[in-house]
Every structure is written in C-alpha cells, then in structure tokens.
Amino acid sequence: MKIIHFADLHLGVENYGHINPETGLSSRLEDYLKALDQVIDYALENEVDLVLFCGDAYKTREPSQTHQREFAKRIKRLSMGGIPLFLLIGNHDLPNALGRATAIEIFDTLSVPDVYIGNRPGLYRVRTRGGEIQIAALPWVRRSALLSKEDTRNLSFNQINERLQMALNGIIKELASQVDKAIPSILAAHVWVLNARTGSEKSMSIGQEHMLLLGSIANPSFDYVALGHIHKSQVLNENPPVIYSGSLERLDFGDEQDEKGFYMVNIVDEAGQRKATYKFQAIAARRFFTLSLDLLPQDSDPTATMLQKIEANRDKISDAVVRLEISIPSVISNRFRDNEIRNQLKDAYYLTIAKDIKRESRLRLGKEALKGVTPLDALKAYLGSKYPSERAKTLLEYGEKLINDES
C-alpha cells in the first residue's frame, strides 16, 4: 500500500510576495499552489493508494473564497483520479467558536467522492485500490473539549498541560484498542511532540500550546504515525515510524535551511508481518537566502565590497527571497550606495535589507590617563578611532605639522 503523507499547507501566507498582474493573485499564493500541485501530480503519476494530509490547510480559520476555490481545484483532481484523500483538522483550521463548521468540512457536506474529513477523534476505515486501511484520527483538540473550567480552576499552565496529556493519552489508547490488527493502521495526529525540532511554526503559534510525550504516540498498535503541526520534517521514532512531514512551502526565514516536501510511505507484508517503510520526497519550494556582511572602518569602498559578495553568491540569490544583513561603521556609512546594491539584486524574487550602522563610542581619556600623553599621541589615538587607516595617516601628518609649527 502506497501512501503520501504531507501537512501544514497554510494557504493564505502571502508575505514576501507581490500581486501577479496576469492572474490577480499573490505570487506567494501561487508558490504554495505550485507546491501542492507537485504532491497531486506525484500521487496521480505513481497511482498511490491514499493521500494523507495532517492538518492546517489554510493560514486562518476563515480563508478567502479565492483560497478555498484554489484548494478545491486540487482536491477535485485527486477525487477524479480515484485516489482517496484524508484531511485532518489542524489548529489553524478550527473555527473560533464551538458549533461552527471548519472550511474543510465543505467537502464532506458536498459528499465529494473519496474525501474523508478527520474533524474529531475517531477510527476511520478507508477503501483504497490496495485494500482497506484504518486511520486513527487525532485532530487538534480544543482544551475546552477535553477539560472543563472546573478542571482547570487555579491550575498553572504546566498543571493544565499535564491534564491535557492524560486526556490525549487516553484518546490514543482508546483508538489503539479499536484497531483491527488484520488490516494496516495509521495514527494521523496534529500535535506538538515534546523535544521535536521546531521551525517557522513558532511565528504562527496561537497562545501557549500543550505538548505530548513521544511515548504517548509511538504506539505499536499502529504501523505508521503521521504527524502535522511542526514545520521541520523529521523522524522521531523508527518502530513504529513517527514522522513530521513538515510544511510544504517555506513560510519565512525560519525555514531557510529546511528541505521541503512530503513522505512516501509503503506498508508491506513480510512473512506475515506488516512493516512500514518511508522516503522523503523533496519538492521545488521557494528558496530563502540570507547574505550577511560585516564591513570594516578602514574599507575605502564598502559598496564594492558588498557587490563582490553578491556576485560570489549569484546562484543562491537568483529567484530567491533574499535578506541582506549589513553591519557598517558610521564613519564609512556615507560611502555606501544603496541604489547600486539594489540594482545588483534585481534577479532576487524578493529583497529585504537590514542595515545596522555602528556608531563608535567617543574616545574619553581620564585625567590620570592623560599624564605623560603628548598632544601628538592623543591626536593619533583619536584619528585611529574615527577614520580608516589611510585617511587617519594623512590627517595625522597634517596634525603633526600644525603641532610642530605651534611649538
């Protein structure tokens, strides 16, 4: 049985982009849709048995009609291709009040063929070309759905988290007890596992979040544990495999070094024993690149120095979201020509420049320090702290001449 596991699409994140005049859409929305298209194309071309999405389809709980339309187009392609899709509800998918529907539930309401919605904890049976499979769903659960106000009265956040862990552990154990061991089973959960390496999700966290211990979800009753919520892809456990697929696109510079994609999972039967194998499938996501440079006070042409560094990194800059970080002493800041720098970065997809102008502290000599210091020595110390070496040398020569003439 061949299964695609991906998560954290976050349609609607449109920072570092611009409006495409041909489509009227944000260029970053188009990036996210291209990433999703790569998953759909792979599923159709390789005739996978199931596509499993582990939460956070949209950036916000109330996505725009455009975002919903574009997401639905991709869902339709899978449905028409006869590939079942399981959509788990993440924390960004939840409405702001109980009783309200999520934007994902429309597919269930319209009875779109082969689309399953995991909006509450439960065990779902899904028919695929490769046979039947069980999905134990653990969507993001509101604290109020697990604990009453009375349960949390006068408790600290850590104490509340412990109670939430106990409640979620109980749900997982109950789901595991319901598993039919004769057919494959997957735990699909949108949760934060303690000690998982984090990425860009830190900038999107909503308040304080509860965490689960790895031992709580690495339940041997499941052949594979598919996780969503953390944006950095990572394998937390081998038996059974417990894996975060990570976000499908780079959201910000917190994802700069991360490869983006999805996991291709195979559940096979070897000598009467089921085993899940997996492989990370990278996709072409928008690159992010940070270029840093600390300029020196004695640099006579800081612009040329910066241009040389840009040229040396041309292949990384082209078509990437670029962050230029420049540290420049105030004594040479007026020699830095911003327009030339921006002109040389025209092939970047998006450019942001952060310039830190370092202002040198004034040289102050106490009365004791001045004892035995000649006027020429004092002038030399002052000029050395304010100007590049060649300039300071020239000024010192003039100063020395004036001091000698005065003498």
TIDRENKE-722812 format. One record per atom (N, C-alpha, C): x, y, z. Coordinates in steps of 0.2 Angstrom, whole numbers, padded with zeros to 4 digits, always signed. Atoms other than C-alpha are relative to their C-alpha. Example, Ala and Ser with C-alpha at 12.3 -4.5 7.8 and 13.67 -1.06 7.14 Angstrom:
+0004-0006+0000 +0062-0022+0039 +0004+0006+0000 -0004-0006-0001 +0068-0005+0036 -0004+0005+0003 
//
This chain:
+0004-0006+0000 +0000+0000+0000 +0004+0006+0000 -0004-0006+0001 +0007+0017-0006 -0004+0006+0003 +0003-0006-0004 +0003+0032+0005 +0004+0006-0001 -0004-0006+0000 +0008+0050+0003 -0002+0004+0007 +0001-0004-0006 +0010+0060+0020 +0002+0007-0001 -0002-0007+0000 +0010+0079+0020 -0004+0004+0005 +0004-0004-0005 +0004+0093+0031 +0002+0007-0001 -0001-0007-0001 +0004+0111+0035 +0001+0004-0006 +0000-0004+0007 +0000+0119+0018 +0000+0008+0002 +0000-0007-0002 -0005+0136+0026 -0002+0005-0006 +0002-0004+0006 -0013+0143+0010 -0003+0007+0003 +0002-0007-0002 -0015+0162+0013 +0006+0004+0003 -0007-0004-0002 +0003+0166+0019 +0002+0003-0006 -0002-0003+0006 +0007+0179+0007 +0006+0005+0001 -0005-0005-0002 +0022+0188+0015 +0006-0001-0006 -0005+0001+0005 +0037+0191+0003 -0002-0001-0007 +0002+0001+0007 +0027+0192-0012 -0003+0006-0003 +0003-0006+0003 +0018+0204-0024 -0006-0003-0004 +0006+0002+0004 +0002+0203-0035 +0003-0001-0007 -0001+0002+0006 +0004+0194-0051 -0005+0004-0005 +0005-0003+0004 -0004+0206-0064 -0004-0004-0005 +0004+0004+0005 -0009+0192-0076 -0005-0004+0004 +0006+0004-0003 -0019+0182-0063 -0003+0004+0006 +0003-0004-0006 -0023+0195-0049 +0001-0003+0006 -0002+0003-0007 -0016+0183-0036 +0007+0002+0002 -0007-0001-0003 -0002+0185-0024 +0005-0005-0003 -0005+0005+0003 +0014+0177-0031 +0002-0005+0005 -0001+0005-0005 +0016+0169-0014 -0005-0006+0000 +0006+0005+0000 -0001+0160-0015 +0002-0004-0006 -0002+0004+0005 +0005+0154-0032 +0006-0005+0002 -0006+0004-0002 +0021+0147-0024 -0003-0006+0004 +0003+0005-0004 +0010+0137-0012 -0004-0005-0004 +0004+0004+0004 -0001+0131-0025 +0004-0005-0004 -0004+0004+0004 +0013+0125-0036 +0003-0006+0005 -0003+0006-0004 +0020+0115-0021 -0005-0005+0001 +0005+0005-0001 +0003+0107-0018 -0001-0004-0007 +0001+0004+0007 +0002+0103-0037 +0005-0005-0001 -0005+0005+0001 +0018+0094-0036 -0002-0007+0004 +0002+0006-0004 +0011+0082-0022 -0006-0003-0004 +0005+0003+0004 -0005+0080-0033 +0002-0004-0006 -0003+0003+0006 +0005+0076-0049 +0003-0006+0002 -0004+0006-0001 +0016+0064-0040 -0005-0006+0002 +0005+0005-0002 +0000+0055-0032 -0003-0003-0006 +0003+0003+0006 -0008+0053-0049 +0005-0004-0005 -0005+0004+0004 +0008+0048-0059 +0002-0006+0003 -0003+0006-0004 +0013+0035-0046 -0006-0004+0002 +0006+0004-0002 -0005+0029-0043 +0000-0003+0007 +0000+0001-0007 -0004+0030-0024 -0007-0003+0002 +0006+0003-0002 -0017+0021-0014 -0004+0006+0005 +0003-0005-0005 -0020+0036-0001 +0004+0006+0000 -0004-0006-0001 -0015+0054+0001 -0003+0002+0007 +0002-0002-0007 -0015+0059+0020 +0003+0006+0002 -0002-0007-0002 -0015+0077+0025 -0001+0001+0007 +0000+0000-0007 -0011+0080+0043 -0001+0007+0003 +0003-0006-0003 -0019+0097+0046 +0003+0007-0002 -0002-0007+0002 -0018+0116+0043 +0000+0002-0007 +0000-0001+0008 -0024+0118+0025 +0001+0008-0001 +0000-0007+0001 -0026+0137+0027 +0004+0004+0006 -0003-0004-0005 -0017+0151+0037 -0005+0002+0005 +0005-0002-0005 -0033+0157+0045 -0006-0005+0000 +0006+0004-0001 -0049+0149+0051 -0005+0002-0005 +0005-0002+0005 -0059+0159+0039 +0004+0002-0007 -0003-0002+0006 -0050+0158+0022 -0004+0004-0005 +0004-0004+0006 -0055+0169+0007 -0003-0005-0005 +0003+0004+0005 -0066+0162-0006 +0005-0002-0006 -0005+0001+0005 -0051+0163-0018 +0005-0006+0003 -0004+0005-0003 -0040+0152-0006 -0004-0007+0000 +0004+0006+0000 -0055+0139-0005 -0001-0002-0007 +0001+0002+0007 -0058+0139-0023 +0007-0004-0003 -0006+0003+0002 -0039+0135-0027 +0001-0007+0003 -0001+0006-0003 -0038+0122-0014 -0005-0006-0002 +0005+0004+0002 -0054+0114-0020 +0001-0003-0007 -0003+0002+0007 -0047+0113-0038 +0004-0006+0001 -0005+0005+0000 -0033+0102-0032 -0003-0007+0003 +0004+0006-0003 -0045+0091-0021 -0004-0004-0005 +0004+0003+0005 -0056+0088-0036 +0005-0004-0005 -0004+0004+0004 -0041+0082-0046 +0002-0007+0003 -0001+0007-0004 -0037+0068-0033 -0007-0004-0001 +0007+0003+0000 -0056+0064-0032 -0001-0003-0007 +0001+0002+0007 -0057+0062-0051 +0005-0005-0002 -0005+0005+0001 -0041+0052-0051 -0002-0007+0004 +0001+0006-0004 -0049+0039-0039 +0004-0001+0006 -0004+0001-0006 -0037+0042-0025 -0003+0003+0006 +0003-0003-0006 -0044+0044-0008 +0005+0005+0004 -0004-0005-0003 -0039+0059+0002 -0003+0001+0007 +0003-0001-0007 -0040+0060+0021 +0003+0007+0003 -0002-0007-0002 -0040+0078+0028 -0001+0001+0007 +0000-0001-0007 -0036+0080+0046 +0000+0008+0002 +0001-0007-0002 -0041+0096+0055 +0006+0002+0005 -0005-0003-0004 -0027+0107+0062 -0002+0006+0004 +0002-0005-0005 -0027+0121+0075 -0001+0006-0004 +0002-0006+0004 -0027+0134+0061 -0006-0001-0004 +0006+0001+0004 -0042+0126+0053 -0006+0000+0005 +0006-0001-0005 -0053+0127+0069 -0003+0006+0000 +0004-0007-0001 -0067+0140+0070 +0001+0003+0007 -0002-0003-0007 -0066+0152+0084 -0006-0001+0005 +0005+0002-0005 -0082+0145+0092 -0003-0007-0001 +0002+0007+0000 -0089+0128+0096 -0007+0001-0005 +0006+0001+0004 -0103+0123+0084 +0001+0003-0007 -0001-0002+0006 -0096+0132+0069 +0004-0005-0004 -0003+0005+0004 -0090+0122+0054 +0007+0003-0002 -0007-0002+0002 -0072+0122+0048 -0001+0001-0008 +0000-0001+0007 -0068+0127+0030 +0001-0006-0004 -0001+0007+0003 -0063+0109+0027 -0006-0004-0001 +0006+0004-0001 -0080+0102+0031 -0004+0000-0007 +0004-0001+0006 -0087+0108+0014 +0000-0006-0004 -0001+0005+0005 -0080+0093+0005 -0005-0006+0003 +0005+0005-0002 -0090+0081+0017 -0007+0002-0001 +0007-0003+0001 -0106+0092+0016 -0002-0002-0008 +0002+0001+0007 -0105+0090-0003 +0001-0007-0002 -0001+0007+0001 -0101+0072-0002 +0005-0001-0006 -0005+0001+0005 -0086+0073-0013 +0003-0007+0000 -0002+0007+0000 -0081+0056-0018 +0008-0001+0002 -0006+0002-0002 -0066+0048-0009 +0004+0005+0004 -0003-0005-0005 -0063+0063+0003 -0003-0001+0007 +0002+0002-0007 -0063+0059+0021 +0002+0006+0005 -0002-0006-0004 -0063+0073+0035 +0001-0003+0007 -0001+0002-0007 -0055+0069+0052 -0001+0006+0004 +0001-0006-0004 -0063+0083+0062 -0001-0001+0007 +0001+0002-0007 -0065+0073+0078 +0004-0006+0001 -0004+0006-0002 -0055+0059+0087 -0004-0006-0002 +0003+0005+0002 -0060+0043+0079 +0004-0005-0004 -0003+0005+0005 -0056+0027+0069 -0004+0000-0006 +0003+0000+0006 -0060+0029+0051 +0003-0006-0005 -0002+0005+0005 -0060+0015+0038 +0000+0003-0007 -0001-0003+0007 -0054+0020+0020 +0001-0006-0005 -0001+0005+0005 -0056+0009+0005 +0005+0003-0005 -0005-0003+0005 -0041+0011-0007 +0000-0006-0005 -0001+0005+0005 -0036+0002-0023 +0005-0006+0003 -0004+0006-0003 -0023-0008-0012 -0003-0003+0006 +0003+0003-0005 -0036-0013+0000 -0003+0005+0006 +0003-0005-0005 -0044-0006+0016 +0006+0002+0005 -0005-0002-0005 -0034+0004+0029 -0004+0004+0005 +0003-0003-0006 -0038+0011+0046 +0004+0007+0002 -0003-0007-0002 -0035+0030+0050 -0002+0001+0007 +0002-0003-0007 -0035+0034+0069 +0002+0007+0000 +0000-0007+0001 -0038+0052+0068 +0001+0004+0007 +0000-0004-0006 -0032+0064+0082 +0001+0007-0003 -0001-0007+0003 -0035+0082+0075 +0001+0004+0006 -0001-0004-0006 -0031+0097+0086 -0006+0001+0004 +0005+0000-0004 -0042+0097+0100 +0000+0006+0005 +0000-0006-0005 -0048+0112+0110 +0001-0002+0007 -0001+0002-0007 -0043+0112+0128 -0007+0000+0003 +0007+0000-0003 -0062+0116+0132 -0004-0006-0001 +0004+0006+0002 -0067+0100+0123 +0003-0006+0005 -0002+0005-0004 -0056+0090+0135 +0000+0001+0007 +0000-0001-0007 -0056+0099+0151 -0005+0006+0001 +0005-0006-0001 -0070+0110+0159 +0004+0005+0004 -0003-0005-0004 -0067+0126+0168 +0001-0002+0007 -0001+0002-0007 -0069+0117+0185 +0006-0004+0000 -0006+0004+0000 -0055+0105+0180 +0006+0004+0000 -0006-0004+0000 -0043+0119+0177 +0001+0006+0005 +0001-0005-0005 -0048+0131+0191 +0007+0000+0004 -0006-0001-0005 -0032+0138+0200 +0006-0004-0002 -0006+0004+0002 -0020+0127+0190 +0004+0004-0004 -0005-0003+0004 -0004+0133+0182 +0000-0003-0007 +0000+0002+0007 -0001+0131+0163 +0003-0007+0000 -0004+0006+0000 +0011+0116+0167 -0005-0006+0003 +0005+0004-0003 -0003+0108+0178 -0005-0002-0005 +0005+0001+0005 -0016+0110+0164 +0003-0004-0006 -0003+0004+0005 -0004+0103+0151 +0000-0007+0002 +0000+0006-0003 -0002+0088+0162 -0007-0004-0001 +0007+0003+0001 -0021+0085+0162 -0001-0001-0007 +0002+0001+0007 -0022+0088+0144 +0004-0006-0003 -0004+0006+0002 -0008+0075+0141 -0004-0007+0002 +0004+0006-0002 -0018+0062+0151 -0006-0001-0004 +0006+0000+0004 -0034+0066+0142 +0002-0003-0007 -0002+0002+0006 -0025+0064+0125 +0003-0007+0000 -0002+0006+0000 -0016+0049+0130 -0005-0005+0001 +0005+0004-0001 -0032+0041+0135 -0004-0001-0007 +0003+0001+0007 -0039+0045+0117 +0004-0005-0004 -0004+0004+0004 -0024+0037+0109 -0001-0007+0002 +0000+0007-0002 -0025+0021+0119 -0007-0003-0002 +0007+0002+0002 -0044+0020+0116 +0000-0001-0008 +0000+0001+0007 -0041+0022+0097 +0004-0006-0002 -0004+0006+0001 -0027+0009+0098 -0003-0007+0002 +0003+0006-0002 -0038-0003+0107 -0006-0002-0005 +0005+0001+0005 -0051-0002+0092 +0003-0002-0006 -0003+0002+0006 -0038-0006+0079 -0001-0007-0002 +0001+0007+0003 -0042-0022+0068 +0007-0002-0002 -0007+0002+0001 -0025-0030+0068 +0001-0003-0007 +0000+0004+0006 -0029-0039+0052 +0001+0005-0006 -0001-0005+0005 -0028-0023+0041 +0005+0006+0002 -0005-0005-0002 -0015-0009+0040 -0003+0006+0004 +0002-0006-0004 -0017+0006+0053 +0005+0005+0000 -0005-0005-0001 -0010+0023+0054 -0004+0005+0005 +0003-0005-0005 -0012+0036+0068 +0002+0007-0004 -0001-0006+0003 -0014+0053+0060 -0001+0006+0005 +0001-0004-0006 -0011+0067+0073 +0003+0007-0002 -0002-0007+0000 -0010+0086+0073 +0002+0002+0007 -0002-0001-0007 +0000+0088+0089 +0007+0003+0000 -0007-0003-0001 +0016+0096+0096 +0003-0006+0005 -0004+0005-0004 +0028+0082+0102 +0006+0003+0004 -0006-0003-0004 +0040+0087+0116 +0006-0002-0003 -0007+0001+0003 +0058+0089+0110 +0000+0000-0008 +0000-0001+0007 +0053+0090+0092 +0004+0006-0002 -0003-0006+0002 +0064+0102+0082 -0004+0005-0004 +0005-0004+0002 +0054+0117+0078 +0003+0005-0006 -0001-0004+0005 +0054+0129+0063 -0004+0006+0000 +0004-0006+0001 +0043+0143+0056 -0006+0000+0004 +0006+0000-0003 +0028+0137+0066 +0000+0004+0007 -0001-0004-0006 +0035+0147+0081 -0003+0007-0001 +0002-0007+0002 +0030+0163+0072 -0008+0000-0001 +0007+0001+0002 +0012+0156+0069 -0004-0003+0006 +0003+0003-0006 +0009+0149+0087 -0006+0004+0002 +0006-0003-0002 -0008+0153+0094 +0000-0001+0008 +0000+0001-0007 -0005+0156+0113 +0004-0005+0002 -0004+0006-0003 +0003+0143+0124 -0003-0006-0002 +0003+0006+0003 +0001+0126+0117 +0003-0006+0004 -0002+0006-0004 +0001+0109+0125 +0004-0005-0004 -0004+0005+0003 +0013+0095+0121 -0001-0007+0002 +0001+0008-0002 +0013+0076+0121 +0007-0003+0000 -0006+0003+0000 +0027+0065+0125 +0000-0005-0006 -0001+0005+0006 +0034+0054+0111 -0003-0007+0002 +0002+0007-0002 +0030+0038+0121 -0008+0000+0000 +0007+0000+0000 +0012+0043+0121 -0003-0002-0007 +0003+0001+0006 +0010+0042+0102 +0004-0005-0004 -0003+0006+0003 +0023+0029+0097 -0003-0007+0002 +0004+0006-0002 +0010+0016+0100 +0001-0006-0005 -0002+0005+0005 +0015-0001+0092 -0007-0003-0003 +0007+0002+0003 -0004-0004+0088 +0000+0003-0007 +0001-0003+0006 -0001+0007+0073 +0007-0001-0004 -0005+0002+0004 +0010+0003+0058 +0004+0007-0002 -0003-0007+0002 +0014+0022+0055 -0003+0005+0004 +0003-0006-0003 +0012+0038+0064 +0001+0006-0004 -0001-0006+0004 +0009+0053+0053 -0002+0006+0004 +0001-0006-0004 +0011+0070+0061 +0000+0006-0004 +0000-0007+0003 +0007+0088+0057 +0001+0005+0006 +0000-0006-0005 +0009+0105+0066 +0007+0003+0000 -0007-0002+0000 +0029+0106+0067 +0002+0001-0008 -0002-0002+0007 +0036+0114+0051 +0006-0003-0003 -0007+0003+0002 +0053+0105+0051 -0001-0008-0001 +0001+0008+0001 +0052+0087+0043 +0005-0003+0004 -0004+0003-0004 +0059+0075+0055 -0003-0007+0002 +0002+0007-0002 +0059+0056+0060 +0001+0000+0008 -0001+0000-0007 +0056+0055+0079 +0001-0007+0003 -0001+0007-0002 +0055+0036+0080 +0000-0005-0006 +0000+0004+0005 +0058+0021+0070 -0005-0006+0000 +0004+0006+0000 +0047+0007+0076 -0006+0001+0006 +0001-0002+0007 +0034+0012+0073 +0003+0006-0002 -0002-0006+0002 +0039+0026+0062 -0004+0006+0002 +0003-0006-0003 +0034+0043+0070 +0003+0006-0004 -0003-0005+0005 +0036+0057+0057 -0004+0006-0001 +0003-0006+0002 +0033+0075+0055 +0002+0001-0008 -0002-0001+0007 +0032+0078+0036 +0003+0008-0001 -0002-0007+0001 +0035+0097+0039 -0005+0004-0005 +0004-0004+0004 +0027+0112+0030 +0002-0001-0007 -0001+0002+0007 +0025+0110+0011 +0004+0006-0003 -0003-0006+0003 +0032+0128+0007 +0004+0003+0006 -0004-0004-0005 +0045+0139+0016 -0004+0006+0002 +0004-0005-0002 +0035+0151+0026 +0004+0007+0002 -0004-0006-0001 +0049+0163+0032 +0007-0003+0001 -0007+0002-0001 +0067+0163+0036 +0002-0005+0005 +0000+0006-0005 +0064+0150+0050 +0001-0006-0004 +0000+0006+0004 +0063+0138+0036 +0006+0000-0005 -0005-0001+0005 +0078+0144+0026 +0004-0006-0002 -0004+0005+0002 +0089+0129+0028 -0004-0007+0000 +0004+0006+0000 +0075+0116+0028 -0002-0002-0007 +0003+0002+0006 +0071+0105+0013 -0007-0001+0001 +0007+0001+0000 +0053+0104+0009 -0003-0005-0005 +0003+0005+0004 +0042+0090+0003 -0005-0004+0004 +0005+0005-0003 +0032+0075+0008 +0003-0007+0001 -0002+0007-0001 +0034+0057+0014 -0004-0005-0004 +0003+0006+0003 +0031+0042+0003 +0000-0006+0004 +0000+0005-0005 +0026+0028+0014 -0003-0006-0003 +0002+0006+0003 +0025+0010+0009 -0002-0005+0006 +0001+0005-0005 +0016-0003+0020 +0000-0007-0003 -0001+0007+0004 +0021-0021+0015 -0001-0005+0005 +0001+0006-0004 +0018-0038+0022 +0006-0004-0001 -0006+0005+0001 +0034-0048+0025 -0001-0006+0005 +0001+0007-0004 +0032-0066+0031 -0005+0001+0005 +0006+0000-0005 +0015-0062+0039 +0001+0006+0005 -0001-0006-0004 +0022-0046+0047 +0000+0006-0004 +0001-0006+0003 +0017-0029+0042 +0006+0005+0002 -0006-0004-0001 +0031-0016+0040 -0001+0006-0004 +0000-0006+0004 +0031+0002+0035 +0007+0003-0001 -0006-0004+0003 +0045+0010+0025 -0002+0007-0002 +0002-0007+0002 +0046+0028+0021 +0006+0003-0004 -0005-0004+0003 +0056+0040+0010 -0002+0007-0001 +0002-0007+0001 +0056+0059+0010 +0001+0002-0008 +0000-0002+0007 +0052+0066-0007 +0000+0008+0000 +0000-0008+0001 +0058+0084-0010 -0003+0003-0005 +0003-0003+0005 +0049+0096-0020 +0004+0007-0001 -0003-0007+0001 +0054+0113-0028 -0004+0005+0003 +0003-0006-0004 +0050+0126-0015 +0004+0006-0001 -0004-0006+0001 +0054+0144-0015 +0006+0001+0005 -0006-0001-0004 +0072+0147-0009 +0000+0006+0004 -0002-0006-0004 +0076+0159+0005 +0007+0000+0002 -0008+0000-0001 +0094+0165+0007 +0001+0007+0004 -0002-0006-0004 +0102+0177+0020 +0007+0001-0002 -0007-0002+0001 +0118+0186+0015 +0002+0005+0005 -0002-0004-0005 +0127+0194+0029 +0007+0003-0001 -0006-0003+0001 +0142+0206+0029 +0002+0005+0005 -0003-0005-0004 +0152+0215+0042 +0005+0004-0003 -0005-0005+0003 +0161+0230+0035 +0004+0003+0005 -0005-0003-0004 +0177+0237+0042 +0000+0007+0000 -0001-0007+0001 +0180+0255+0046 +0005+0003-0005 -0005-0001+0005 +0195+0255+0035 -0001-0001-0007 +0002+0001+0007 +0186+0250+0020 -0002+0006-0004 +0000-0007+0004 +0188+0264+0007 -0006+0000-0005 +0005+0000+0004 +0174+0257-0004 -0005-0006+0002 +0004+0005-0003 +0161+0247+0006 -0005-0003-0005 +0005+0002+0005 +0149+0247-0009 +0003-0006-0005 -0004+0005+0004 +0162+0237-0020 +0001-0006+0004 -0001+0006-0004 +0165+0225-0006 -0007-0004+0000 +0007+0004+0000 +0146+0221-0005 -0001-0003-0007 +0001+0002+0007 +0145+0220-0024 +0004-0007-0001 -0004+0006+0001 +0159+0207-0024 -0003-0006+0004 +0003+0006-0003 +0150+0196-0011 -0007-0002-0003 +0006+0002+0003 +0134+0197-0020 +0001-0004-0007 -0002+0004+0006 +0142+0191-0036 +0002-0007+0001 -0002+0006-0002 +0150+0177-0027 -0006-0005+0002 +0006+0004-0002 +0133+0171-0021 -0006+0001-0005 +0006-0002+0005 +0123+0175-0038 -0004-0006-0001 +0004+0006+0001 +0117+0157-0040 -0005-0001+0006 +0005+0001-0006 +0109+0157-0022 -0005+0006+0000 +0005-0006+0000 +0101+0174-0025 -0005+0000-0005 +0005+0000+0005 +0093+0172-0041 -0007-0004+0001 +0007+0003-0001 +0074+0169-0039 -0001-0002+0007 +0001+0002-0007 +0075+0168-0020 -0002+0006+0004 +0002-0005-0005 +0068+0178-0006 +0007+0001+0004 -0007-0002-0002 +0084+0187-0001 +0000+0005+0006 -0001-0005-0006 +0088+0195+0016 +0007+0002+0000 -0007-0002+0000 +0103+0206+0016 +0001+0004+0006 -0002-0003-0007 +0111+0210+0033 +0007+0003+0000 -0006-0004+0001 +0124+0223+0033 +0002+0004+0007 -0002-0003-0006 +0134+0229+0048 +0005+0005-0002 -0005-0005+0003 +0143+0246+0044 +0002+0005+0005 -0002-0006-0004 +0153+0258+0054 -0003+0006-0002 +0003-0006+0002 +0146+0275+0054 +0005+0004-0004 -0005-0004+0004 +0162+0283+0048 +0000-0002-0007 +0000+0002+0007 +0160+0274+0031 -0007+0000-0003 +0007+0001+0003 +0141+0274+0030 -0002+0004-0006 +0002-0005+0005 +0140+0289+0019 +0003-0002-0007 -0003+0003+0006 +0151+0279+0006 -0004-0006-0003 +0004+0006+0002 +0138+0265+0005 -0006+0002-0005 +0005-0002+0005 +0127+0267-0011 -0005-0005-0001 +0005+0005+0000 +0111+0258-0008 -0003-0002-0007 +0003+0001+0007 +0104+0260-0026 +0004-0005-0004 -0004+0005+0003 +0119+0251-0033 -0001-0007+0002 +0001+0006-0003 +0116+0237-0021 -0007-0003-0003 +0006+0003+0002 +0098+0235-0025 +0000-0001-0008 +0000+0001+0007 +0101+0236-0044 +0004-0007-0001 -0003+0007+0001 +0113+0221-0042 -0004-0006+0002 +0004+0006-0003 +0100+0211-0033 -0007+0000-0004 +0006+0000+0003 +0086+0214-0046 -0002-0007-0002 +0002+0007+0002 +0086+0195-0050 -0003-0004+0006 +0003+0003-0006 +0080+0191-0032 -0007+0000-0001 +0007+0000+0001 +0062+0186-0031 -0003+0005+0005 +0002-0005-0004 +0060+0197-0016 +0006+0002+0004 -0006-0002-0003 +0073+0208-0007 -0002+0004+0007 +0000-0004-0006 +0074+0215+0011 +0007+0001+0003 -0007-0002-0003 +0089+0225+0018 -0001+0002+0007 -0001-0003-0007 +0093+0227+0036 +0007+0002+0001 -0006-0003-0001 +0107+0239+0039 +0001+0003+0007 -0002-0002-0007 +0115+0241+0056 +0006+0004+0000 -0005-0005+0000 +0125+0257+0057 +0003+0000+0007 -0004+0000-0006 +0138+0255+0071 +0003+0007+0002 -0003-0006-0002 +0142+0271+0080 +0005-0001+0005 -0006+0001-0004 +0159+0271+0088 -0001+0005+0006 +0000-0004-0006 +0159+0277+0106 +0006+0005+0000 -0005-0005+0000 +0169+0293+0109 +0006-0002+0004 -0006+0002-0004 +0187+0291+0115 +0000+0005+0006 +0000-0005-0006 +0187+0298+0133 +0006-0002+0004 -0006+0002-0004 +0203+0299+0142 +0000+0004+0007 +0000-0003-0007 +0203+0302+0161 +0006+0004+0002 -0006-0004-0002 +0215+0314+0170 +0006-0004+0001 -0006+0004-0001 +0226+0300+0175 +0003-0003-0006 -0003+0003+0006 +0227+0293+0158 +0003+0005-0004 -0003-0006+0004 +0232+0310+0151 +0007+0001+0002 -0007-0001-0002 +0248+0310+0161 +0005-0003-0004 -0006+0003+0004 +0263+0308+0150 -0002-0001-0007 +0003+0001+0007 +0252+0308+0134 +0002+0007-0004 -0002-0006+0004 +0259+0320+0121 -0006+0002-0004 +0005-0002+0005 +0247+0330+0110 +0000-0004-0006 -0001+0004+0006 +0253+0320+0095 -0003-0007+0002 +0003+0006-0002 +0249+0304+0104 -0008+0000+0001 +0007-0001-0001 +0232+0310+0109 -0004+0000-0007 +0003-0001+0007 +0228+0315+0091 +0000-0006-0004 +0000+0007+0004 +0234+0298+0084 -0005-0004+0003 +0005+0004-0003 +0223+0289+0096 -0007+0002-0002 +0006-0003+0002 +0208+0300+0091 -0002-0002-0007 +0000+0001+0008 +0211+0299+0072 -0001-0008-0001 +0000+0007+0001 +0213+0280+0073 -0007-0003+0002 +0007+0002-0002 +0196+0278+0082 -0005+0002-0005 +0005-0004+0004 +0187+0289+0069 +0000-0002-0007 -0001+0000+0007 +0194+0286+0052 +0004-0006-0002 -0004+0006+0003 +0201+0272+0040 +0007+0002+0001 -0007+0000-0001 +0220+0269+0042 +0003+0005-0005 -0003-0004+0005 +0225+0278+0026 -0002+0008+0001 +0002-0007-0001 +0214+0294+0030 +0003+0002+0006 -0003-0002-0006 +0220+0294+0048 +0007+0002-0001 -0007-0001+0001 +0238+0293+0042 +0001+0007-0003 -0001-0006+0003 +0236+0308+0031 -0002+0006+0005 +0002-0005-0005 +0227+0318+0044 +0005+0001+0006 -0005+0000-0005 +0240+0314+0057 +0006+0004-0002 -0006-0004+0003 +0254+0321+0045 -0002+0007+0001 +0002-0007+0000 +0244+0337+0044 +0000+0003+0007 +0001-0001-0007 +0241+0337+0063 +0007+0001+0003 -0007+0000-0003 +0259+0334+0067 +0004+0006-0002 -0003-0006+0002 +0265+0348+0056 -0003+0007+0004 +0003-0005-0004 +0252+0360+0065 +0003+0001+0007 -0002+0000-0007 +0258+0355+0082 +0007+0002+0000 -0008-0002+0000 +0277+0357+0077 +0000+0007-0001 +0000-0007+0002 +0273+0374+0069 -0002+0004+0006 +0002-0003-0006 +0264+0379+0085 +0005+0000+0005 -0005+0000-0005 +0278+0374+0096 +0006+0005-0002 
//
